[in-house]
């Protein structure tokens, strides 16, 4: 039990040591997915994200893959005046 927790901690430390801007880099890549101009582009960015971060952040890439449809539901809402909004009230 302790060994697997230790290896996870070590992996996180290695990831942080490998890239001093890890948090910023991941955030930028995620932002590209969620602010994509279309669902098709968002899917393309998600594939790129998975390929780039799968080794360093396997749980993050798996979580994103499992919940991508739910996360991108707002892309189904048409833009009006440059913003995504719900139906008119």
Buried (B, 14 or more C-beta within 10 A) or exposed (E): EEEEEEEEEEBEEEBEEEEEEBEEBBEEBBEBBEEBEEBEBBBBBBEEBBEBBEEBBEEBBEEBBEEBEEBBEEBEEEEEEEEEEEEEE
